[in-house]
Amino acid sequence: MSRFSARSDFPRAPNPLALALARHRALGRPLLDLTETNPTRVGLPAPPEGLLAPPGAMAYAPEALGLASARQALAAHLGARGAAVSPEHLLLTASTSEAYSWLFKLLCEPGDTVLVPAPCYPLFEHLARLEGVQTRPYRLPRAHGFGLDAGEVEAAVDAGARAVLVVNPGNPTGHSLHEGELAALADVCARHGLALVSDEVFSDFAWDAAGPGRVATVAGRALPMLTFALSGLSKVAGLPGLKLAWTHVGGPPEVRDEALARLEWVADTYLPVATPVQLALPALLAHAPVFQAAVLERVRGNRQRLVAARAPGATWDVVPAEGGWSAVLRIPRVPGEEATCLALLDAGVLAQPGWFYDFGGGAYLVLSLLPEPEVFAAAVEVLARVLGEAPVSPPPG
Ligand SMILES: Cc1ncc(COP(=O)(O)O)c(C=O)c1O
């Protein structure tokens, strides 16, 4: 009998919503999907496919942290967004998920801890676990609009804590990190010797770019701790299939340079990013504004449709947010998340329950704002009707 690692023993039993969805699909019933976040499936502009066959695409001359030409193009791209960074402080990976795994290797011994926001996209626990690292949640208080509370971060610090992860703007909360929050967080990081890992994959999708005090990126800032700012083509250009992401390494020069030297060694072990996408990066970044403008129009429009669908006095509400690709709805605790999602599915609409994202303290639904306007409008009409109906039955227990 083969033996497997405990960290690869993930639970695989489907939850009741997944089972109901499989039944719904097997019966061939129509579905308006408000969980669709794949940017290549919702009619958004894509760059010409020929971009991926640039001259030299078949040559092999690897550079561990990424081709100099690609890192220069990226530094120029970030510079145009107000982050003055040096190409030497950037490294390329196949995804931000891969970047996390490198950062956990860099910062943590097996058994160490990284502090992760809750609610949040449910990715960190898996990525950390695969590196033998533990996650410890810090709450984003609802009373603070799901924004960062440095006191909550500090309360979560334990002896094994090595890094704090922030997602800015949050997924799915859409809350942006603000200057005061970053200053308080930097103080906690500096006092406890924690690195800051800032996931900025949605930072080009603040709905009001001029929002006062919003932190767009930690890259290029003089902060007292080691910082890692992560993003990539998945969200910036809507091209998750191309597998290219980047990390900016910052902080006090001595520790930053040590981190880069160690990461270069990790990078040299994997050499993960394909040459064609690195050579095409300047052209792909040139396409990014076209994609981003279309996304912003889409998510702003769909959010307005959602807000407009809410009748005065309704028992549900749209949680205020500043950016990203999702909307969060606060719904009555009875019948609650699962029963509401099942009732919606029965009516032909798929939405996600808040527990997928570790909301806690109330009942929530999470909706993607990316679907095409006609699909979204039809879905919110059903949603408003189902949410407006009397509770079906209280949840068991
Ligand atoms: C906040 C956040 N970070 C990272 C990722 C993963 O991105 P990548 O495709 O670069 O691994 C996602 C994917 O949805 C995300 O929502």
The ligand as an SDF file (V2000), in Angstrom:
LIG
                    3D

 16 16  0  0  0  0  0  0  0  0999 V2000
   -6.8230   37.5260   -4.6090 C   0  0  0  0  0  0  0  0  0  0  0  0
   -6.2810   36.5190   -5.5750 C   0  0  0  0  0  0  0  0  0  0  0  0
   -4.9730   36.2440   -5.5740 N   0  0  0  0  0  0  0  0  0  0  0  0
   -4.4450   35.3510   -6.4460 C   0  0  0  0  0  0  0  0  0  0  0  0
   -5.2400   34.6840   -7.3480 C   0  0  0  0  0  0  0  0  0  0  0  0
   -4.6000   33.6880   -8.2750 C   0  0  0  0  0  0  0  0  0  0  0  0
   -4.0630   34.3070   -9.3900 O   0  0  0  0  0  0  0  0  0  0  0  0
   -3.0330   33.5190  -10.3340 P   0  0  0  0  0  0  0  0  0  0  0  0
   -3.8000   33.0770  -11.5180 O   0  0  0  0  0  0  0  0  0  0  0  0
   -1.9900   34.5340  -10.6760 O   0  0  0  0  0  0  0  0  0  0  0  0
   -2.4600   32.3970   -9.5230 O   0  0  0  0  0  0  0  0  0  0  0  0
   -6.6040   34.9310   -7.3810 C   0  0  0  0  0  0  0  0  0  0  0  0
   -7.4740   34.2310   -8.3430 C   0  0  0  0  0  0  0  0  0  0  0  0
   -8.6510   34.4630   -8.4550 O   0  0  0  0  0  0  0  0  0  0  0  0
   -7.1340   35.8770   -6.4780 C   0  0  0  0  0  0  0  0  0  0  0  0
   -8.4430   36.1390   -6.4430 O   0  0  0  0  0  0  0  0  0  0  0  0
  1  2  1  0
  2  3  1  0
  2 15  2  0
  3  4  2  0
  4  5  1  0
  5  6  1  0
  5 12  2  0
  6  7  1  0
  7  8  1  0
  8  9  2  0
  8 10  1  0
  8 11  1  0
 12 13  1  0
 12 15  1  0
 13 14  2  0
 15 16  1  0
M  END
$$$$
